[in-house]
Amino acid sequence: MRIRDIYLAGIGVFLPTTQSIGSAVEQGLVPAGTAAEYGLSGVAVAGRAAAPEMALAAAQEALKSSGASAEDIGLLLYTGVWHQGPDGWGPQAYLQRHLLGDDLLAIEVRNGCNGTFAALELAAGYLKAFPHVPAALVTASDNFGTPLIDRWNPGDGVAYLGDGASAVVVSTTPGFAELRSLCSATFSAMEEAHRGGEPLFPPGATTATALDYGARGAAFQRAAEEDGSWVRLLLGHQRHNVVCTEQALEEAGVTADDITHVLIHGMPRRAAASYLKILGFPLERSTWDFSRTVGHLGASDHMAALHHLLATERLQAGDHVLLCGFSPGVTYKAAVVRVLGTDPTRKREAQASGV
């Protein structure tokens, strides 16, 4: 989707204290060999901080840095990967009650680790369809410290799971960055890759069945190898990643050489390097050096990495940043953002001084 005149006006992140991988090895949570192979140095662990509470903190920062008021937000999209609170309850209402109020559309979006991408797509379309709405708020949050998932063993080849939240204000008024393109693709032939033959009913969460993506993926691969479809599926998976990313670059009017940073999901080093190589980028041009310090943050990986680049002054006006990833479905997402300014608070300070 070619996007014009849609901006990122403010960004916020909540990251709890990290636990070092060294301490996790000492406690017997992860094998030393696996830890060395993955290359991660730490994982953000929130303890008993609820996902909606972390989302609220990130949203408050994003709103403050944007210069917008709560009344400017006409759409709230809340996404996450893991359970957010009591079943049958919507976490978006928590942010309405404590931050935004009721005069807006508020929806929970479920699209796995690509949830923020999906929410950005919906926000861009909504702002175009309703020109009187100045801005939308996209939030993502997760706390994986629950009995039915082991953050240190989510599955072979899957990065350790980190807790945290992110938020971004999407606006029709110029902000610190401009959203230039946002593209999607789906390869439903691999739908079972993240299901692994588990029954659709009753849902695993209702039967206290722990989630193990590694076991599911292994079961799917065995079945595909037996019926002779594995190589075709693997090549199709790689092709969808490449096509989606190339479309995002083309619609943004840039080439791979124009990209200064590639923002990816949290992955082990080998997986990240392989994924980036398929897309034509070296690991060094990505934000893996940041994600290795906090773990895989669910749907918050990309906004947390963007926040980190801004906070560490690694971006300059005019930079083009590529965000890309894939999640169960299998869905593929890619977006290009052009940096307009490196301080999201500058607009707010100018407004306060009457400039």
C-alpha positions, 0 to 999 in steps of 0.5 A: 500500500502506497501511503502519503501524508500519514505521519508518526507523530509520537512514540513511547516504549515501556521496557522493564528491567532485563535479566541477563542470559548469563544469570538465566544459564546459572539458574538452569533456565537455558542451556549454555550451548543454546545461549551461546548459539542464540547470541542474546545478552538479556531479556526484559522481564516485567514480573507482575506488571500487567500488559495493559498497565505497560501499554498505558505507560507507553501510550502516555509517553507517545501522546506526550511526545506527539504534541497531540491531546487525548481529544485528538485521538479518534481511533485506538488500536490495541494489539498483543501476542499473549493473553492480556487479562481476564478472558472475555475482557477487552484491554483497549477499554483500560486505556480508554478509561485511564487516558483517552476517554470514550469518544473514539473507536477502540478495537483490539487487533490480533495478528500475532507478532505483526499486530503493530503492522496490521494496526498501522494499516488500519489506522492509515486507512481510517485517517484517510476515510475520516479526514476530520479525525486528527490522529490514531493511537496504536499500542502493543503490549505483552507479559509472557511470565505466565504458566502456559508459556516458557519465555526461555523455551518457546521453541527451538530457533525462537528467541527468548520472549521479552516483556514490554509495550510500545505505542505510536501516534499516527497523524495527518499532521507532520511528525518525526517520521512519514509512513511511505509504504506498508505492504502485506502478503499471506501464505496460508499453505503454511497455516499449520506451521504454527499449529502443528496438528493440534486440535482446533477445539477445545482451545489449548488455553482452556485445557492448560496446554502449554504453547511450544512453537518448536514442537508445532513447527517440527511436527509440521515439517515432518508431515511436509517432508513425508508428503514431499511438500517441504521444499516447495513450502520453504521456497514459497516462504522465502519468496513471500518475504522477498516480494513483500519487502520489494513491494514496500521499497518500490511503493516508497520510491526507494531502493535497498541502498537507500535504507539506513536501518532494517528493523526486524523481529527479535530472533537468534543471531543465525536466524536473523542473519539468514532472514536478512540475507534473503532480503539482501541486507547484512546483519550489521544494518539491522537493529539486531544489536538492540533486540539481542538485549531485550528478547522478542517483544511480541508485536512491540519489536519494531516500535521499540527498535525505532524508539531505541534508534531515536534515543541513541541518536542513530537516525538523521533527517532524511533517513529511510528505515525498513520495518519487516517481519512475518508471523503465524498465518503465515503473514508477511509485513513490510513498511518504509518510514522516512525520518523527518526529525530525530526528536519527537518532542520538538513539535510539542515544545514548539507548540508550548512556546507558541512557535 
